[in-house]
Amino acid sequence: MAAPMLEVMPGTKAHCKAKNQKSRLVGSRNVDTSIEQPGFDWKAFFKLLRPDLLYLISAVVCAVAAAVVNIQIPLVLGEIVNILSSFTRDAARDFIQEVRQPAMKMIVYYALQSVLTCTYLSLLATVGENVAARMRTRLFDSLLRQDIEFFDKHKTGELVDRLTSDIQDFKSSFKLCISQGLKASTQAVGCVGSMFVISPKLTVAMVTILPAIVGVGTVMGSGLRSLSRSAQEQLSKSTALADEAIGNVRTVRAFAMEDKENELYSREVEMARRINIKLGLGIGSFQGLANFALNGIVLGTLFTGGWLMSKQEITAGNLMSFLVASQTIERSLAQMSLLFGNVVRGMSAGARVFEFINSVPSIPLKGGKKIAFHSLMGNVEFENVSFAYPTRSEQTVLNDFSLKIRSGAVVALVGLSGGGKSTVAVLLERFYDVQKGKITIDGYDLKDLDPTWLRGNAVGYINQEPVLFATSVMENIRYGMPEASDIEVIEAATLANAHDFISQFPEGYNTVLGERGVTVSGGQKQRIAIARALIKNPSILILDEATSALDAESERIVQEALDQVIKGRTTLVIAHRLSTIRDADVIAVVSGGKIVEMGDHTSLKKKKGLYWELIRQQEIEEEINEFQKYSHF
C-alpha cells in the first residue's frame, strides 16, 4: 500500500518546524539580540539612595577611617621591630620603657579598627535594606502600571525573579562594594603613600607593574559582565517555567505531564548551570591571575628589600613595615578581585531591575475626563475600529469594526472562535488602544477618559475564568470597591445569587478561599466574581462568555443572577452558547473581525445566514451529547 502524500503549502514551513520541536517552550527563546541591552541607571539609583545619603556618608567616613587606621598599623609595627632589633636581654628595663608608646598606639588602633568596622557595617546594612525596599516598591509599582501588552511579552516567573533574585543580588553587591571595596581601595592607596615614605625605590619598582595587571583585569571584566547577564536571564527563564508549571499544576496533573515538566525544567536548569560554570571559571581565572601577580609583587619586594638592606639603604624595621604594607595592599587588591564577581553580578541585576522601573506604559493609569455618575448614560460606539495585538501585529483581529450600543440595551456578540468577539471586550476596557478608528462612551473618546475611573467605576467586567484571591470571601467581593461596607458587600452578593451558599460556609463571608479560588466550585466562583463586579454599580457591564465553562445546573443559577443584574445597564454579552442570548435586544454576528449580521433572535433566524448555521450546529452538538449521555445506560 502506497504511503499517503503530504502536500506542503507555502507558508507552512515555520508551523511544521515548530510542531516538530515537540516542546511548549517553542518561541520562548526568540530573543532579539539586535536590541541594545540596558545599562545601569545611575541617576535612578542615586534618587533611591538620596533619603539615606547621611547614613551612607557616615558609613563611608567610618570605612575610610578604618582604612586609615589599618595604614598606620604597619608603620607602628616597624617601630616595634626596630626597637626589638636594637635591644638585648640585659636591657629589659629600657626596652619596656621604649616599647610602651608604640605598643599603646597599636592597642588604640586595634580598638578604633573594631569600633569603626562595627559602625560602618551597621550603617551599610541599614542603607542596603532601605534602598532594596524602595527598589522593590518602585519595581512592583512600575509593573502594576504597565500595559497589558507588557505582560503578553514577559512571563510571570521572569517578573517575580526581578522582584526577588535580581534585587537581592544588587543589594548584596552594593553593601559589599561599599564596605569591602571602599575600605580596600583606601587601604591600597594609603599604603602606597606610606611605602613611598619608607622607601621610594621599592615603591616605584612595585607600582610600575600595576598598570599591566589593571589592564588585563579590565579586558577580562568586560567579557564577564556579558556572561553574567546571560546567566541571570537563563535563571529567569527557569524560574518562569517553574512558576508556570506550579501555577497550573492541575492542568499538569490532568494530562500526566509531571515527567515532561520536570524534563523541561531540568533542561533549563542545566543550561543555567553551564553558563554559571563558565562564569565561575572566568571569575576564578581572574582571581587566580590576580593572586599570582600580587604574590609575585611580594616576592619581588623581599628580593629588592634584601638587596637594599645589604647596602644599608633600609633598616629591618622599615623593611618589615614595607612588607606588611605591601601585604595589606595585596589583601586589599585580592578583596577587590573577589568583589569583582559581585560587582559584575550586581550591576547586571541592577540594570535589569531599572530596565522595568524606567519602562513607561503607553496607556497611563490616571489622567483624563471623568463623567459624573448622574450624567453617565452608557451609550457605547465602535467607529471603524481596526486592531491587531502588539505581539501579533501582522494578524488583524478587528477590521473596520463598527457597532452602536444604546444606553440600557443588551447587545450580544456571537460567532466562531477567533472572530474577534473577546477583543471587543478588552478594547472597551482599554486594555489596549486601537490602531484605527475610535471607541466612545456617551460621545467621549475612550482615550480622553481617565482609565482608572473607566475600569473602577464605569465598566464591570466578568469573564469565563474569573480569578479570586487567597483571602476571605468578603475581601474578594470588596476588591471591586475597597471602601465598600460589609452591608454593601452582602447586598452585592445577594444580587448575584451568592448570599445563600456563602452563608452556608463554616465561617460565612470570613471564609478564606484557596489560591485563585480553587476551593469553591466554578458556579460559586463565578457568582462571587459577579458580586465583585456589581459592588461598584457599573453603568456598563461586559459578560465575556461568563457561563461557558459551567455545567448545566451552574449555568442556570448564574444565568438567573445575570438576568437580574443586567437590568438598567448597558450590557455587552459575548456568548458561545446561543441559548443564553435569545432575549438580547440586538445580536451581532462577528466573523473575520467584522459584523456580518445584526438583528434580534427571530429576525436572524429568518435570514438563514451565519447565525442560523451556528444555531443548527449547536443543536446538532447538543443532540449528539444527549445521545452519548443516554447510550451509557
C-alpha positions as CSV (number, residue, x, y, z in Angstrom):
1,M,0.0,0.0,0.0
2,A,1.4,3.4,-1.0
3,A,2.2,5.8,1.7
4,P,-0.1,8.9,1.7
5,M,1.5,12.0,0.2
6,L,1.7,15.2,2.3
7,E,1.4,18.4,0.3
8,V,3.2,21.3,2.0
9,M,1.6,24.6,1.2
10,P,3.6,27.9,1.1
11,G,3.9,29.5,4.5
12,T,3.6,26.2,6.4
13,K,7.3,25.7,6.9
14,A,7.5,27.6,10.2
15,H,4.5,25.8,11.6
16,C,5.8,22.4,10.8
17,K,9.2,23.3,12.2
18,A,7.6,24.4,15.4
19,K,5.4,21.3,15.6
20,N,8.4,19.0,15.2
21,Q,10.1,20.6,18.2
22,K,7.6,19.0,20.5
23,S,8.0,21.4,23.3
24,R,5.8,24.0,24.9
25,L,8.8,26.3,25.1
26,V,8.8,26.9,21.4
27,G,9.2,30.6,20.8
28,S,10.4,31.4,24.3
29,R,14.0,31.7,23.1
30,N,13.2,34.1,20.2
31,V,15.2,37.0,21.8
32,D,16.1,39.9,19.5
33,T,19.8,40.2,20.0
34,S,19.9,43.3,17.9
35,I,18.3,45.3,20.8
36,E,20.9,47.0,22.9
37,Q,20.9,45.8,26.5
38,P,20.1,48.5,29.0
39,G,23.0,49.9,31.1
40,F,22.9,50.6,34.8
41,D,20.8,53.8,35.5
42,W,23.0,55.7,37.9
43,K,20.6,58.7,38.1
44,A,17.7,56.5,39.2
45,F,19.9,54.7,41.7
46,F,21.1,58.0,43.3
47,K,17.4,59.1,43.5
48,L,16.7,55.9,45.5
49,L,19.8,56.4,47.6
50,R,19.1,60.1,48.5
51,P,17.0,59.6,51.6
52,D,19.8,57.6,53.2
53,L,22.6,59.8,52.0
54,L,23.6,60.9,55.5
55,Y,23.8,57.3,56.6
56,L,25.9,56.4,53.6
57,I,28.3,59.4,54.1
58,S,28.7,58.3,57.7
59,A,29.4,54.7,56.6
60,V,31.9,55.9,54.0
61,V,33.7,58.1,56.6
62,C,33.9,55.2,59.1
63,A,35.1,52.9,56.4
64,V,37.8,55.3,55.2
65,A,38.8,56.0,58.9
66,A,39.1,52.2,59.4
67,A,41.3,52.0,56.4
68,V,43.5,54.9,57.6
69,V,43.9,53.1,60.9
70,N,44.9,50.0,59.1
71,I,47.5,52.0,57.2
72,Q,49.1,53.2,60.5
73,I,49.4,49.7,61.8
74,P,52.4,48.6,59.6
75,L,54.2,51.8,60.5
76,V,53.8,51.2,64.2
77,L,54.8,47.6,63.7
78,G,58.0,48.8,62.0
79,E,58.8,50.9,65.1
80,I,58.4,47.9,67.4
81,V,60.6,45.8,65.1
82,N,63.3,48.5,65.1
83,I,63.2,48.6,68.9
84,L,63.4,44.8,69.1
85,S,66.4,44.6,66.9
86,S,68.3,47.3,68.8
87,F,68.0,45.8,72.3
88,T,69.5,42.8,74.1
89,R,68.1,40.8,77.0
90,D,70.1,42.7,79.7
91,A,68.4,45.9,78.7
92,A,64.9,44.8,79.6
93,R,64.0,47.8,81.6
94,D,64.9,50.3,78.8
95,F,63.1,48.0,76.3
96,I,59.8,48.2,78.2
97,Q,60.1,51.9,78.6
98,E,60.7,52.4,74.8
99,V,58.3,49.8,73.5
100,R,55.4,51.1,75.7
101,Q,54.4,54.0,73.5
102,P,54.2,52.1,70.1
103,A,52.5,49.2,71.9
104,M,49.9,51.5,73.3
105,K,49.4,53.0,69.8
106,M,48.9,49.6,68.4
107,I,46.2,48.8,71.1
108,V,44.4,52.1,70.4
109,Y,44.5,51.4,66.6
110,Y,43.1,47.9,67.1
111,A,40.3,49.3,69.3
112,L,39.5,52.0,66.8
113,Q,39.5,49.5,64.0
114,S,36.9,47.3,65.7
115,V,34.6,50.2,66.6
116,L,34.8,51.8,63.1
117,T,34.2,48.4,61.4
118,C,31.2,47.7,63.5
119,T,29.8,51.2,62.8
120,Y,30.2,51.2,59.1
121,L,28.9,47.7,58.6
122,S,25.7,48.5,60.7
123,L,25.1,51.7,58.7
124,L,25.6,50.0,55.4
125,A,23.2,47.2,56.4
126,T,20.6,49.9,57.1
127,V,21.3,51.7,53.8
128,G,21.2,48.5,51.8
129,E,17.9,47.3,53.2
130,N,16.3,50.7,52.8
131,V,17.4,51.0,49.1
132,A,16.3,47.4,48.4
133,A,12.9,48.1,49.9
134,R,12.5,51.2,47.8
135,M,13.6,49.4,44.7
136,R,11.2,46.6,45.3
137,T,8.3,49.0,45.9
138,R,9.2,51.1,42.8
139,L,9.6,48.0,40.6
140,F,6.3,46.5,41.8
141,D,4.5,49.8,41.3
142,S,6.0,50.1,37.8
143,L,4.9,46.5,36.9
144,L,1.4,47.2,38.0
145,R,1.2,50.3,35.8
146,Q,2.5,48.5,32.6
147,D,0.3,47.9,29.6
148,I,-1.3,44.5,29.2
149,E,0.9,44.3,26.1
150,F,3.9,44.2,28.5
151,F,2.5,41.1,30.3
152,D,1.9,39.5,26.9
153,K,5.6,39.7,26.3
154,H,7.0,38.8,29.7
155,K,6.3,35.7,31.8
156,T,5.2,36.0,35.4
157,G,8.2,34.0,36.6
158,E,10.6,36.4,34.9
159,L,8.9,39.4,36.6
160,V,8.9,37.7,40.0
161,D,12.6,36.9,39.5
162,R,13.4,40.5,39.1
163,L,11.5,41.4,42.2
164,T,13.3,38.9,44.3
165,S,16.6,37.5,43.0
166,D,17.8,40.5,41.0
167,I,17.2,42.9,43.8
168,Q,18.8,40.6,46.3
169,D,21.9,40.3,44.1
170,F,22.1,44.0,43.7
171,K,21.7,44.7,47.4
172,S,24.4,42.2,48.3
173,S,26.7,43.7,45.7
174,F,26.1,47.3,46.9
175,K,26.8,46.5,50.5
176,L,30.0,44.5,49.7
177,C,31.3,47.1,47.3
178,I,30.9,50.0,49.8
179,S,32.1,48.1,52.8
180,Q,34.9,46.0,51.4
181,G,35.6,47.8,48.1
182,L,35.9,51.3,49.7
183,K,38.0,50.0,52.6
184,A,40.3,48.0,50.3
185,S,40.8,50.8,47.8
186,T,41.6,53.3,50.6
187,Q,44.0,51.0,52.2
188,A,45.7,50.3,48.9
189,V,46.2,54.0,48.1
190,G,47.2,54.9,51.7
191,C,49.7,52.1,52.0
192,V,51.3,53.1,48.7
193,G,51.8,56.5,50.2
194,S,53.3,55.0,53.4
195,M,55.6,52.8,51.4
196,F,56.8,55.7,49.3
197,V,57.8,57.5,52.6
198,I,59.6,54.3,53.8
199,S,61.4,53.5,50.5
200,P,60.8,55.4,47.3
201,K,62.9,52.9,45.3
202,L,61.0,49.9,46.4
203,T,57.7,51.7,45.9
204,V,58.5,52.8,42.3
205,A,59.6,49.3,41.4
206,M,56.4,47.8,42.7
207,V,54.0,50.4,41.2
208,T,55.4,50.3,37.7
209,I,54.0,46.8,37.1
210,L,50.5,47.6,38.4
211,P,49.1,49.2,35.2
212,A,49.6,46.0,33.3
213,I,47.7,44.0,35.9
214,V,44.8,46.5,35.8
215,G,44.7,46.4,32.0
216,V,44.4,42.6,31.9
217,G,41.7,42.8,34.6
218,T,39.7,45.4,32.6
219,V,39.7,43.2,29.5
220,M,38.5,40.1,31.4
221,G,35.9,42.1,33.2
222,S,34.1,43.2,30.0
223,G,33.6,39.6,29.0
224,L,32.5,38.5,32.4
225,R,29.8,41.2,32.6
226,S,28.2,39.9,29.4
227,L,28.4,36.3,30.7
228,S,26.8,37.4,34.0
229,R,23.8,38.9,32.3
230,S,23.3,35.7,30.2
231,A,23.4,33.7,33.4
232,Q,20.8,35.8,35.1
233,E,18.5,35.8,32.0
234,Q,18.7,32.0,31.8
235,L,17.9,31.7,35.5
236,S,14.9,33.9,34.9
237,K,13.7,31.5,32.2
238,S,13.9,28.5,34.5
239,T,12.1,30.4,37.2
240,A,9.4,31.4,34.8
241,L,9.0,27.8,33.7
242,A,8.7,26.6,37.3
243,D,6.2,29.3,38.1
244,E,4.0,28.4,35.1
245,A,4.1,24.7,35.9
246,I,3.3,25.1,39.6
247,G,0.7,27.7,38.9
248,N,-1.0,25.3,36.5
249,V,-0.4,22.2,38.5
250,R,-4.0,20.9,38.0
251,T,-3.5,21.0,34.2
252,V,-0.1,19.3,34.5
253,R,-1.7,16.6,36.7
254,A,-4.7,16.2,34.4
255,F,-2.5,15.4,31.5
256,A,0.0,13.3,33.5
257,M,2.8,15.7,32.4
258,E,4.8,15.7,35.6
259,D,7.8,13.9,34.0
260,K,7.7,16.2,30.9
261,E,7.6,19.3,33.0
262,N,10.4,18.0,35.1
263,E,12.4,17.3,31.9
264,L,11.8,20.8,30.6
265,Y,12.7,22.4,33.9
266,S,15.8,20.2,34.2
267,R,16.9,21.3,30.7
268,E,16.6,25.0,31.6
269,V,18.4,24.5,34.9
270,E,21.2,22.6,33.0
271,M,21.6,25.5,30.7
272,A,21.8,27.9,33.6
273,R,24.3,25.6,35.3
274,R,26.6,25.5,32.2
275,I,26.5,29.3,31.9
276,N,27.2,29.8,35.6
277,I,30.1,27.3,35.5
278,K,31.6,29.3,32.6
279,L,31.1,32.5,34.7
280,G,32.7,30.8,37.7
281,L,35.6,29.7,35.6
282,G,36.1,33.2,34.3
283,I,35.9,34.8,37.8
284,G,38.2,32.0,39.1
285,S,40.7,32.7,36.3
286,F,40.6,36.4,37.1
287,Q,41.2,35.9,40.8
288,G,43.9,33.3,40.2
289,L,45.8,35.6,37.9
290,A,45.3,38.4,40.3
291,N,46.7,36.4,43.2
292,F,49.6,35.2,41.1
293,A,50.5,38.8,40.2
294,L,50.1,40.0,43.8
295,N,52.2,37.2,45.3
296,G,54.8,37.9,42.7
297,I,54.9,41.5,43.9
298,V,55.6,40.3,47.5
299,L,58.4,38.0,46.3
300,G,59.9,40.9,44.3
301,T,59.7,43.1,47.4
302,L,61.6,40.6,49.5
303,F,64.3,40.3,46.9
304,T,64.7,44.0,46.3
305,G,64.4,44.9,50.0
306,G,67.1,42.4,50.9
307,W,69.4,43.9,48.3
308,L,68.7,47.4,49.7
309,M,69.4,46.2,53.3
310,S,72.7,44.8,52.1
311,K,73.6,48.3,51.0
312,Q,72.4,49.8,54.3
313,E,69.7,51.8,52.5
314,I,66.8,50.4,54.6
315,T,66.5,49.1,58.1
316,A,65.0,45.8,59.2
317,G,62.0,47.6,60.8
318,N,61.4,49.7,57.7
319,L,61.5,46.6,55.5
320,M,59.1,44.9,57.9
321,S,56.7,47.9,57.7
322,F,57.1,47.8,53.9
323,L,56.3,44.1,53.7
324,V,53.3,44.5,56.0
325,A,52.1,47.5,53.9
326,S,52.6,45.5,50.7
327,Q,50.7,42.6,52.1
328,T,47.9,45.0,53.1
329,I,47.8,46.1,49.5
330,E,47.9,42.5,48.4
331,R,44.9,41.7,50.6
332,S,43.1,44.8,49.5
333,L,43.6,44.0,45.8
334,A,42.7,40.4,46.4
335,Q,39.5,41.6,48.1
336,M,38.8,43.8,45.2
337,S,39.3,40.9,42.8
338,L,36.9,38.8,44.8
339,L,34.4,41.6,44.8
340,F,34.7,41.8,41.0
341,G,32.3,38.9,40.5
342,N,29.8,40.5,42.9
343,V,30.2,43.8,41.1
344,V,29.5,42.2,37.7
345,R,26.5,40.3,39.0
346,G,25.2,43.3,41.0
347,M,25.5,45.8,38.1
348,S,23.8,43.4,35.7
349,A,21.0,42.7,38.2
350,G,20.5,46.4,38.9
351,A,20.4,47.2,35.2
352,R,17.7,44.5,34.7
353,V,15.6,46.0,37.6
354,F,15.9,49.6,36.4
355,E,15.0,48.5,32.9
356,F,11.5,47.7,34.2
357,I,11.4,50.5,36.7
358,N,12.0,53.0,33.8
359,S,9.6,51.3,31.4
360,V,6.9,53.9,30.6
361,P,3.4,52.5,29.7
362,S,1.7,53.9,26.6
363,I,-1.7,53.8,28.4
364,P,-1.4,55.8,31.7
365,L,-3.5,54.6,34.7
366,K,-4.7,58.1,35.6
367,G,-5.4,61.3,33.8
368,G,-8.4,62.3,31.6
369,K,-12.1,63.2,31.9
370,K,-14.4,61.6,34.4
371,I,-18.1,61.5,33.6
372,A,-20.3,62.2,36.6
373,F,-22.4,59.2,37.7
374,H,-25.7,61.0,37.2
375,S,-24.6,62.1,33.7
376,L,-23.3,58.7,32.6
377,M,-25.9,57.2,30.2
378,G,-23.8,54.3,28.9
379,N,-24.0,54.8,25.2
380,V,-21.1,52.9,23.6
381,E,-19.9,53.1,20.0
382,F,-17.2,51.5,18.0
383,E,-16.4,53.6,14.9
384,N,-14.4,51.9,12.1
385,V,-12.1,50.2,14.6
386,S,-9.1,48.2,13.3
387,F,-6.9,46.4,15.8
388,A,-4.1,43.8,16.0
389,Y,-2.5,42.6,19.2
390,P,1.0,44.1,19.6
391,T,2.6,40.6,20.0
392,R,0.9,39.6,16.7
393,S,1.0,42.8,14.8
394,E,0.8,41.0,11.4
395,Q,-2.6,39.4,12.3
396,T,-5.5,41.9,12.1
397,V,-8.2,40.8,14.6
398,L,-10.8,43.6,14.0
399,N,-11.0,45.2,10.6
400,D,-13.2,48.3,10.2
401,F,-15.4,47.2,13.0
402,S,-18.4,49.4,13.8
403,L,-21.1,48.8,16.5
404,K,-23.5,51.1,18.4
405,I,-24.9,50.1,21.8
406,R,-27.6,52.4,23.2
407,S,-27.9,53.1,26.8
408,G,-29.5,50.2,28.8
409,A,-29.5,47.9,25.8
410,V,-28.3,44.3,25.9
411,V,-26.1,43.6,22.8
412,A,-24.8,40.1,22.3
413,L,-21.8,39.2,20.1
414,V,-21.7,35.7,18.6
415,G,-19.6,33.9,16.1
416,L,-16.9,31.3,15.5
417,S,-13.9,31.3,17.8
418,G,-11.1,33.6,16.7
419,G,-13.5,36.1,15.1
420,G,-12.7,38.9,17.5
421,K,-15.5,38.9,20.0
422,S,-13.4,38.9,23.2
423,T,-11.2,41.5,21.6
424,V,-14.1,43.9,21.6
425,A,-14.4,43.5,25.4
426,V,-10.8,44.1,26.2
427,L,-10.8,47.2,23.9
428,L,-13.8,48.6,25.8
429,E,-11.9,48.2,29.0
430,R,-9.0,49.9,27.2
431,F,-6.5,47.2,27.9
432,Y,-5.2,48.1,24.5
433,D,-5.5,51.2,22.3
434,V,-7.0,50.7,18.8
435,Q,-4.7,51.3,15.8
436,K,-7.5,52.9,13.7
437,G,-10.9,54.3,14.4
438,K,-12.2,55.2,17.9
439,I,-14.3,53.9,20.7
440,T,-16.6,56.4,22.5
441,I,-18.8,56.4,25.7
442,D,-21.5,59.0,25.6
443,G,-19.6,60.7,22.8
444,Y,-16.3,60.9,24.6
445,D,-13.3,59.2,23.0
446,L,-12.1,56.4,25.3
447,K,-8.6,57.8,25.0
448,D,-9.8,61.0,26.6
449,L,-11.3,59.3,29.6
450,D,-9.5,58.6,32.9
451,P,-8.6,54.8,32.7
452,T,-8.8,54.3,36.4
453,W,-12.3,55.8,36.5
454,L,-13.3,53.8,33.5
455,R,-12.4,50.5,34.9
456,G,-13.1,51.3,38.6
457,N,-16.5,53.0,38.2
458,A,-18.0,52.9,34.7
459,V,-17.3,49.4,33.4
460,G,-17.8,46.0,35.1
461,Y,-16.1,43.0,33.5
462,I,-16.9,39.3,34.1
463,N,-15.1,36.7,32.1
464,Q,-15.3,32.9,31.8
465,E,-12.3,32.3,34.1
466,P,-12.5,34.8,37.0
467,V,-9.6,34.8,39.4
468,L,-10.2,35.1,43.1
469,F,-7.5,36.0,45.7
470,A,-6.4,33.8,48.6
471,T,-8.3,35.9,51.1
472,S,-11.8,35.9,52.6
473,V,-15.0,35.9,50.5
474,M,-15.8,39.4,52.0
475,E,-12.5,40.9,50.8
476,N,-12.7,39.2,47.4
477,I,-16.1,40.9,46.8
478,R,-14.9,44.2,48.3
479,Y,-12.0,44.2,45.9
480,G,-14.4,45.8,43.4
481,M,-14.8,48.8,45.7
482,P,-12.3,48.9,48.6
483,E,-14.3,51.5,50.5
484,A,-17.5,49.4,50.5
485,S,-19.1,48.5,53.8
486,D,-19.9,44.9,54.9
487,I,-23.6,45.6,54.2
488,E,-22.8,46.7,50.6
489,V,-20.8,43.5,50.1
490,I,-23.7,41.4,51.3
491,E,-26.1,43.3,49.1
492,A,-23.9,42.7,46.0
493,A,-23.6,39.0,46.9
494,T,-27.4,38.8,47.3
495,L,-27.9,40.4,43.9
496,A,-25.5,37.9,42.4
497,N,-27.4,34.9,43.9
498,A,-24.3,34.2,46.0
499,H,-25.5,35.1,49.5
500,D,-27.2,31.7,50.3
501,F,-24.2,29.5,49.5
502,I,-21.7,31.9,51.2
503,S,-23.8,31.9,54.4
504,Q,-23.5,28.1,54.4
505,F,-19.7,28.2,54.6
506,P,-18.3,27.4,58.1
507,E,-17.2,31.0,58.5
508,G,-19.6,32.7,56.1
509,Y,-18.2,35.7,54.5
510,N,-14.9,35.4,56.5
511,T,-14.2,32.0,54.9
512,V,-10.7,32.2,53.3
513,L,-10.5,30.9,49.8
514,G,-7.6,28.9,48.3
515,E,-5.2,30.4,45.8
516,R,-7.1,31.5,42.7
517,G,-10.3,30.4,44.4
518,V,-9.7,26.7,43.9
519,T,-11.6,25.7,47.0
520,V,-15.0,26.8,45.6
521,S,-16.9,25.3,42.6
522,G,-17.0,27.0,39.2
523,G,-20.5,28.3,39.6
524,Q,-19.7,29.7,43.1
525,K,-16.6,31.3,41.9
526,Q,-18.5,32.9,39.0
527,R,-21.2,34.3,41.3
528,I,-18.6,35.8,43.7
529,A,-16.9,37.4,40.6
530,I,-20.3,38.8,39.6
531,A,-20.8,40.3,43.1
532,R,-17.3,41.8,42.9
533,A,-18.2,43.5,39.6
534,L,-21.6,44.7,40.8
535,I,-20.4,46.2,44.1
536,K,-19.2,49.3,42.2
537,N,-22.6,49.6,40.5
538,P,-21.2,50.0,36.9
539,S,-23.3,51.6,34.2
540,I,-21.7,49.3,31.5
541,L,-21.4,45.6,32.1
542,I,-19.3,43.2,30.0
543,L,-20.0,39.5,30.1
544,D,-17.3,37.6,28.3
545,E,-18.7,34.0,28.0
546,A,-19.5,34.2,31.7
547,T,-21.3,30.8,31.7
548,S,-19.5,28.9,29.0
549,A,-17.2,27.0,31.5
550,L,-20.0,25.8,33.8
551,D,-22.2,22.7,33.9
552,A,-25.9,23.0,33.0
553,E,-27.1,23.5,36.6
554,S,-24.4,26.0,37.5
555,E,-25.1,27.8,34.2
556,R,-28.8,28.1,35.1
557,I,-28.1,29.5,38.5
558,V,-25.5,32.0,37.2
559,Q,-27.7,33.0,34.3
560,E,-30.6,33.8,36.7
561,A,-28.2,36.1,38.5
562,L,-27.1,37.7,35.3
563,D,-30.6,38.2,34.1
564,Q,-31.2,40.2,37.3
565,V,-28.1,42.3,37.3
566,I,-28.2,43.5,33.6
567,K,-31.5,45.3,34.1
568,G,-31.0,49.0,33.6
569,R,-27.4,48.6,32.5
570,T,-25.7,48.8,29.1
571,T,-24.6,45.2,28.6
572,L,-22.3,43.7,26.1
573,V,-22.6,39.9,26.1
574,I,-20.0,37.7,24.4
575,A,-21.6,34.3,24.1
576,H,-20.7,30.8,23.0
577,R,-24.0,29.1,24.0
578,L,-26.6,30.9,21.9
579,S,-29.4,29.7,24.1
580,T,-28.3,32.3,26.7
581,I,-28.7,35.4,24.5
582,R,-32.0,34.8,22.7
583,D,-33.6,37.6,24.7
584,A,-30.9,40.2,23.8
585,D,-32.1,43.4,22.3
586,V,-29.5,43.1,19.5
587,I,-27.4,40.1,18.4
588,A,-24.4,40.9,16.2
589,V,-22.7,38.1,14.4
590,V,-18.9,38.6,14.2
591,S,-16.7,37.0,11.5
592,G,-13.3,37.9,10.3
593,G,-13.2,40.9,12.5
594,K,-16.4,42.5,11.2
595,I,-20.1,42.3,11.9
596,V,-21.7,40.3,9.1
597,E,-25.2,40.1,10.6
598,M,-27.2,42.1,13.1
599,G,-30.8,41.9,14.5
600,D,-32.8,40.1,17.1
601,H,-33.0,36.3,17.5
602,T,-36.2,35.9,15.4
603,S,-35.1,38.1,12.5
604,L,-31.7,36.5,12.3
605,K,-33.2,33.0,12.2
606,K,-35.4,34.0,9.3
607,K,-32.4,35.2,7.3
608,K,-30.9,31.7,7.5
609,G,-27.4,33.2,7.4
610,L,-24.4,32.6,9.7
611,Y,-26.4,32.9,12.9
612,W,-28.9,30.3,11.7
613,E,-25.9,28.0,10.8
614,L,-24.4,28.5,14.3
615,I,-27.8,27.6,15.9
616,R,-28.1,24.4,13.8
617,Q,-24.5,23.4,14.6
618,Q,-25.1,23.8,18.4
619,E,-28.4,21.9,18.2
620,I,-26.7,19.0,16.5
621,E,-23.9,19.0,19.1
622,E,-26.4,19.0,21.9
623,E,-28.3,16.1,20.3
624,I,-25.1,14.2,20.0
625,N,-24.2,14.9,23.6
626,E,-27.7,13.8,24.7
627,F,-27.4,10.6,22.7
628,Q,-24.0,9.8,24.1
629,K,-25.3,10.5,27.6
630,Y,-28.2,8.1,27.4
631,S,-26.2,5.5,25.5
632,H,-24.2,4.7,28.7
633,F,-27.3,3.5,30.5
